[in-house]
Amino acid sequence: HAVLSAIKPRGQVPRHSDIVAEGSTPDRCTLIMSGFACRYKLLPEGGRQIQAFKIAGDLPNLYGFILGNTDHAIGALTSCEVAVILHRELQQICQTFPNIARALWRESLIDGAITREWLTGVARRDAYSRTAHLICEQYYRMKAVGLARDGILEFPVTQAEIADALGLSTVHVNRTMKTLSREKLI
């Protein structure tokens, strides 16, 4: 009940808009209520590296709660409904309810584990394995929160966004998706 009462509605964030800007010093954590978002960094020459996909139920900028600023942006890949929890309220909740603090710590550790898998994929897996791993990961994450079932998930991202996540060209992603489809894996 403490967390639910701390959640404040913020509203809709349009597709391709930032939910949290890189370098900002937010005083609140954002909660994705619906939609699909990503954590990303822009490179000086304009390229984008997507570092994580974020779904309903995720707190994509939890790092800012502890670190005070963000070294990445959170962007809406689809229209997103978001809510917020003020840092000062979250701090009080964590002090009053240590198990909530532990759950947030666990969430951060899981996020770190997923990031390490992505890094391994980009560094050592071929395009086929990277793409298959990403799709399986998204399926199981979405299944855990009731957004996927019976082998079916809605993955509302473009091939360009998948390319930005996997460090591949859009053409390579297209060929890989066709191969996975031809093999009846997707």
Long-range contacts (C-beta under 8 A, 24 or more apart in sequence): 2-93, 2-96, 2-97, 2-100, 3-85, 3-93, 3-100, 6-85, 6-86, 6-89, 6-90, 6-93, 7-31, 7-83, 7-84, 7-85, 8-83, 8-84, 8-85, 8-86, 9-83, 10-82, 10-83, 10-84, 11-81, 11-82, 12-79, 12-80, 12-81, 12-82, 13-76, 13-79, 13-80, 13-81, 13-82, 14-76, 14-79, 15-76, 15-77, 15-78, 15-79, 16-75, 16-76, 16-77, 17-75, 17-76, 18-73, 18-74, 18-75, 18-76, 19-60, 19-61, 19-74, 19-75, 19-76, 19-80, 19-82, 20-60, 20-61, 20-64, 20-70, 20-73, 20-74, 21-70, 21-73, 22-70, 22-71, 22-72, 22-73, 23-69, 23-70, 23-71, 24-64, 24-69, 24-70, 25-64, 25-68, 25-69, 25-70, 26-61, 26-64, 26-70, 26-87, 27-86, 27-87, 27-88, 28-84, 28-85, 28-86, 28-87, 29-59, 29-61, 29-62, 29-64, 29-65, 29-84, 29-85, 29-87, 29-90, 30-59, 30-60, 30-61, 30-74, 30-82, 30-83, 30-84, 31-57, 31-58, 31-59, 31-82, 31-83, 31-84, 31-85, 32-56, 32-57, 32-58, 32-59, 32-60, 32-80, 32-81, 32-82, 33-80, 33-81, 33-82, 33-83, 34-80, 34-81, 35-76, 35-77, 35-78, 35-79, 35-80, 35-81, 35-82, 36-76, 36-77, 36-78, 36-80, 36-156, 36-157, 37-74, 37-75, 37-76, 37-77, 37-78, 37-80, 38-74, 38-75, 38-77, 38-161, 38-165, 39-72, 39-73, 39-74, 40-72, 40-73, 40-74, 40-75, 40-164, 41-71, 41-72, 41-73, 42-73, 47-164, 48-164, 49-164, 49-165, 49-167, 50-161, 50-164, 50-165, 51-115, 51-118, 51-165, 52-111, 52-114, 52-115, 52-118, 53-77, 53-138, 53-157, 53-165, 55-141, 55-142, 55-145, 55-147, 56-145, 56-147, 57-145, 59-85, 59-104, 59-107, 62-104, 62-107, 62-108, 62-111, 63-108, 65-90, 65-91, 65-104, 77-156, 77-157, 77-161, 78-156, 118-165, 121-166, 122-166, 122-167, 127-166, 127-168, 127-172, 127-173, 127-175, 127-176, 128-176, 128-179, 128-180, 130-166, 130-167, 130-168, 131-162, 131-166, 131-168, 131-173, 131-176, 131-177, 131-180, 132-180, 132-185, 134-162, 134-165, 134-166, 135-180, 135-186
